[in-house]
Amino acid sequence: MMLQKKSLKVLDDKTDSLLSAEKRKMLYKRTLFVVSISQIFGGAGLAAGVTVGALLAQQMLGTEAFAGLPSALLTLGSAGAALFVGRLSQEFGRRLGLTAGFIIGGLGAIGVIIAAIINSVFLLFTSLLVYGAGSATNLQARYAGTDLANRKQRATAISTTMVFTTFGAVAGPNLVNVMGDFALSIGVPSLAGPFILAGAAYILAGIVLFIMLRPDPLLIAKTIEASNLDSSDKASLETAGNIENKRGVIVGATIMVLTQIVMVALMTMTPVHMRHHGHSLGAVGLVIGFHIGAMYLPSLFTGILVDKLGRTAMAIASGATLLLAGIIGAFAPGDSMVLLVISLSLLGLGWNFGLISGTALIVDSTKTSTRAKTQGTVDVLIALSGAAGGALSGMVVAGSSYLTLSLAGGILSLLLVPVVIWSRRGENSSILVKE
C-alpha cells in the first residue's frame, strides 16, 4: 500500500501534463504497443501448451477418460492466478501484476517438462496448475490497453492487443513438430517439446512488460480520475452508478463464462477425437492453429463492431456462431480435415465475439479505483468455468461421443439469448446496449 501511495504521489506531480488530450493519447498508444508486443510471446506460450496437454496426459495415464484433466488443471490454476494478478495490479499497477503472472506461468511450463522427463504424473498436474498463471495473465493483459481509453475506444483497445496475440498463438501449434524434434534431440519426450517454447515465451512476455510498461497505465488512470472529480462529484457518481454497474458486471461475466465453457470443452477433446481417426500430430496442430487464429485474428474488426453495434448485439452473434460450430463439429466425418477446421474456426470466432463484448461491458461498469480487482474476480469465474468444461469434456466423450459433446456445447451457447434479454430490461438497459 505504501508503494502504491508513493507511486501515486509521484504521478500527481505529472497530472497536469498528462491531462492534456494529446499527451494522454500518446500514452494510450504507447501502452497498446507495449502490451501488444508482450501478447505475441504470451500467445505462443498459451497455444503451445494447449495443443498437446491432453495428449501428454493421455500418454502418461494410459487412458483418455482423464484427457480433459490437463485443460481443467490449467484453467483451475488460471483462476487463482487471475485473482492474484488482479489484486496485485490493483495495488501496485499493471506492470508488476502482469510481469509476475507471466513469470510464474513460465516456471509452470518448466515443471511440465521435468514431469515428462521423470514420468511423474503428480508433478505434471501440479505444474499445469502453475502453468495456468500464464493463461490468466494473457487474458488480464487485455484490460491494460483500456485503462487510458475512452468509452468509444474500449472494445477496439481490447481487440488491438488480442490481434497481436494471434502471431504467437498461431505459431505455437504449428511449431509442435519442430519443438518435438528439438526436445528429442536433447533427451526430452517429444510431447513436452511445446512446453519448452511455452516457458521461454511466457518469461519473455514478463520481461518485456517489466522493462517497457512505464509509466504504468492503471496508476496514471487512477491519478487522472482522482484529479477530475472533487469529493461531491464522487459521492453522487457512486450513488447513481451502483445498480447499472452491478448489472453490467453480471451480464459481462455471464457472457464470458458461457463462451469459455463451450470453447474449452470442444477445443480440449478435438485433438483426441482427431487422433482416434488417424490424424497426425501435425494435422492436430494445424486445426488448433486455425482455431486459435480465429480466437484472436478477427479481434480488430470485432472491437470496432462492438463499439459501433453495441455489446449485447455481438453477444447474440457469439451464441449463434458457437451453435453453428457445435452442429458442424457434431456431424462432420472424423476424417474430414476441412470440416474440422471450419468447426474449430467458428468455435474460436464465437469465443472472440463473447470475450470482447463481455470485457467491454466489464470495463464500462467499473471505476479505476476498483477496476483491476473486479476484473481479476471476473476472470476467476471465467477460469473456473473453463476448468469445468475441460474436466467434463473427457468424461462426456468417454461415456458417450464427440458428437454428443459438440451438440451439448452448441445448445449451451443459446443461453446467451436470455442473458441479453435480461440485460435490456430496466431503465438502464440503453447504457448496456450502446455506448
Residue pairs with C-beta under 8 A, 6 or more apart in sequence:
1 91
3 91
3 92
4 91
4 92
4 93
4 219
7 92
7 93
7 216
7 219
8 219
8 222
8 223
11 18
11 215
11 219
11 220
11 223
12 223
12 227
14 215
14 223
15 223
15 224
15 227
17 23
18 24
18 27
18 220
18 223
18 224
19 224
19 227
19 228
24 148
24 224
27 148
27 215
27 217
27 220
28 148
28 149
28 153
28 157
28 217
31 144
31 145
31 147
31 148
31 213
31 217
32 145
32 157
32 160
32 161
34 208
34 209
34 212
34 213
35 141
35 144
35 145
35 161
35 209
35 213
36 145
36 160
36 161
36 163
36 164
37 164
37 208
37 212
38 98
38 102
38 141
38 205
38 206
38 208
38 209
39 138
39 141
39 161
39 162
39 164
39 165
39 168
39 205
40 164
40 165
40 167
40 168
41 168
41 201
41 202
41 204
41 205
41 208
42 102
42 134
42 137
42 138
42 141
42 165
42 168
42 201
42 202
42 205
43 138
43 164
43 165
43 166
43 167
43 168
43 169
43 170
43 171
43 172
43 201
43 292
43 296
44 168
44 169
44 171
44 172
44 197
44 198
44 201
45 102
45 105
45 106
45 109
45 134
45 138
45 168
45 172
45 197
45 198
45 199
45 201
45 202
45 205
46 134
46 135
46 138
46 165
46 168
46 169
46 172
46 198
47 168
47 169
47 170
47 171
47 172
47 173
47 288
47 289
47 292
48 172
48 173
48 175
48 176
48 179
48 194
48 195
48 197
48 198
48 201
49 74
49 109
49 112
49 131
49 194
49 195
49 198
50 71
50 74
50 173
50 267
50 288
50 292
51 172
51 173
51 176
51 194
51 271
51 284
51 285
51 288
52 176
52 191
52 194
52 195
52 271
52 281
53 70
53 71
53 74
53 128
54 67
54 68
54 70
54 71
54 268
54 269
54 271
54 272
54 394
55 67
55 191
55 271
55 272
55 275
55 281
55 284
56 70
56 112
56 116
56 124
56 189
56 191
56 192
57 66
57 67
57 69
57 70
57 124
58 64
58 67
58 272
59 191
60 116
60 119
60 121
60 124
61 121
64 272
64 394
64 397
64 398
65 394
65 395
65 398
66 394
67 268
67 269
67 272
67 394
68 265
68 268
68 269
68 390
68 391
68 392
68 393
68 394
68 395
69 125
69 390
69 391
69 394
70 124
70 125
70 128
70 390
71 264
71 267
71 268
71 386
71 387
71 389
71 390
71 391
71 393
72 386
72 387
72 388
72 390
72 391
73 125
73 128
73 129
73 132
73 387
74 128
74 129
74 131
74 132
74 135
74 387
74 390
75 132
75 135
75 264
75 383
75 384
75 386
75 387
75 389
75 390
76 129
76 132
76 383
76 384
76 387
77 108
77 128
77 129
77 130
77 131
77 132
77 133
77 135
77 136
77 383
78 132
78 133
78 135
78 136
78 139
78 379
78 383
78 386
79 132
79 136
79 379
79 380
79 381
79 383
79 384
79 387
80 129
80 132
80 133
80 380
81 101
81 104
81 105
81 132
81 133
81 135
81 136
81 137
81 383
82 136
82 139
82 140
82 376
82 377
82 379
82 380
82 382
82 383
83 376
83 377
83 379
83 380
84 100
84 101
84 133
84 376
85 97
85 98
85 100
85 101
85 133
85 136
85 137
85 140
85 376
86 97
86 140
86 372
86 373
86 374
86 375
86 376
86 377
86 379
87 372
87 373
87 376
88 96
88 97
88 100
89 96
89 97
89 98
89 140
89 218
89 372
89 376
90 97
90 218
90 370
90 371
90 372
90 373
90 376
93 216
93 218
93 219
94 143
94 144
94 147
94 209
94 213
94 216
94 217
94 218
94 372
95 209
95 210
95 213
95 214
95 216
96 210
97 140
97 372
98 137
98 140
98 141
98 144
98 206
98 209
98 213
99 206
99 207
99 209
99 210
100 206
101 133
101 134
101 136
101 137
101 140
101 206
102 133
102 134
102 137
102 138
102 202
102 203
102 205
102 206
102 209
103 202
103 203
103 206
104 130
104 133
104 134
105 130
105 131
105 132
105 133
105 134
105 135
105 136
105 137
105 198
105 202
106 134
106 198
106 199
106 200
106 201
106 202
106 203
106 206
107 130
107 199
108 127
108 128
108 129
108 130
108 131
108 132
108 133
108 134
109 127
109 131
109 134
109 195
109 196
109 198
109 199
109 202
110 127
110 195
110 199
111 123
111 126
111 127
111 130
111 131
112 124
112 127
112 128
112 131
112 192
112 195
113 188
113 192
113 195
113 196
113 199
114 120
114 123
114 127
115 121
115 123
115 124
115 126
115 127
116 124
116 188
116 189
116 191
116 192
116 195
117 187
117 188
117 189
117 192
131 195
131 198
132 383
134 198
134 202
134 205
135 383
136 379
136 383
137 202
137 205
138 165
138 205
139 379
139 382
140 375
140 376
140 379
141 161
141 209
142 158
142 161
142 162
142 359
143 158
143 359
143 363
143 371
143 372
143 375
144 161
144 213
144 217
144 218
145 157
145 158
145 160
145 161
145 217
146 153
146 154
146 157
146 158
146 363
147 217
147 218
147 220
147 221
147 368
147 371
148 217
148 220
148 221
149 156
149 157
151 364
151 435
152 307
152 435
153 307
154 307
154 360
154 363
154 364
155 302
155 303
155 304
155 306
155 307
155 311
155 356
155 357
155 359
155 360
156 300
156 303
156 304
156 307
157 303
158 299
158 303
158 356
158 359
158 360
158 363
159 299
159 300
159 301
159 302
159 303
159 304
159 306
159 356
160 299
160 300
160 303
162 296
162 299
162 352
162 355
162 356
163 296
163 297
163 299
163 300
165 296
165 299
166 292
166 293
166 296
166 297
166 299
168 201
169 292
169 293
169 295
169 296
170 289
170 292
170 293
170 297
172 194
172 197
172 198
172 201
172 289
172 292
173 284
173 285
173 286
173 288
173 289
173 292
174 285
174 286
174 289
175 194
175 197
175 285
176 193
176 194
176 281
176 282
176 284
176 285
177 281
177 282
177 285
178 193
179 193
179 194
179 196
179 197
180 190
180 191
180 193
180 194
180 281
181 190
181 193
182 193
182 196
183 189
183 190
183 192
183 193
183 196
184 190
184 193
188 196
218 368
218 371
218 372
221 368
222 368
222 369
225 367
225 368
225 369
229 237
243 428
244 365
244 428
244 431
244 432
245 365
245 366
246 365
247 365
247 423
247 426
247 428
247 432
248 361
248 362
248 364
248 365
248 431
248 432
249 361
249 362
249 365
249 366
249 374
249 378
251 312
251 358
251 361
251 419
251 420
251 422
251 423
251 432
252 311
252 357
252 358
252 359
252 360
252 361
252 362
252 365
252 378
253 358
253 362
253 378
253 381
253 382
254 358
254 419
255 315
255 318
255 354
255 357
255 358
255 361
255 416
255 419
256 354
256 355
256 358
256 359
256 378
256 381
256 382
257 381
257 382
257 385
258 319
258 354
258 385
258 412
258 413
258 415
258 416
258 419
259 318
259 322
259 350
259 351
259 353
259 354
259 355
259 358
259 413
259 416
260 351
260 354
260 382
260 383
260 385
260 386
260 389
261 385
261 386
261 388
261 389
261 409
261 412
262 322
262 326
262 347
262 350
262 351
262 389
262 409
262 410
262 412
262 413
263 295
263 322
263 347
263 348
263 350
263 351
263 386
263 389
264 385
264 386
264 389
264 390
264 393
265 389
265 390
265 392
265 393
265 396
265 405
265 409
266 325
266 326
266 329
266 343
266 344
266 347
266 393
266 405
266 406
266 409
267 288
267 291
267 344
267 347
268 389
268 390
268 393
268 394
269 393
269 394
269 397
269 402
269 405
270 284
270 287
270 288
270 291
270 329
270 340
270 344
270 402
271 284
271 287
271 288
272 394
272 397
273 334
273 397
273 402
274 283
274 284
274 287
274 334
274 340
275 284
276 334
277 334
277 335
278 335
279 287
279 335
279 337
283 337
286 337
286 341
287 337
287 340
287 341
287 344
288 344
290 341
290 344
290 345
290 348
291 344
291 345
291 347
291 348
292 348
293 345
293 348
294 344
294 345
294 346
294 347
294 348
294 349
294 352
295 348
295 349
295 351
295 352
296 348
296 352
298 349
298 352
299 352
299 356
302 314
302 352
302 353
302 356
303 356
305 314
306 314
306 356
306 357
306 360
307 360
307 435
310 433
310 434
310 435
311 357
311 358
311 360
311 361
311 364
311 432
311 433
311 435
312 357
312 420
312 423
312 424
312 432
312 433
313 433
314 353
314 356
314 357
315 353
315 354
315 357
315 358
315 416
315 419
315 420
316 416
316 417
316 420
317 353
318 350
318 351
318 352
318 353
318 354
318 357
318 413
318 416
319 350
319 354
319 413
319 414
319 415
319 416
319 417
320 350
321 346
321 349
321 350
321 353
322 346
322 347
322 350
322 351
322 354
322 409
322 410
322 413
323 410
323 411
323 413
323 414
324 346
324 350
324 410
325 343
325 344
325 346
325 347
325 349
325 350
325 406
325 409
325 410
326 343
326 347
326 406
326 407
326 408
326 409
326 410
326 411
326 413
327 406
327 407
327 410
328 339
328 342
328 343
328 346
329 340
329 343
329 344
329 347
329 402
329 406
330 402
330 403
330 404
330 406
330 407
330 410
331 403
332 339
332 340
332 342
332 343
333 339
334 402
343 406
350 413
354 416
361 432
362 374
362 375
362 378
363 371
363 375
364 431
364 432
364 435
366 374
366 375
393 405
396 404
396 405
396 408
397 404
397 405
423 429
423 432
423 433
424 432
424 433
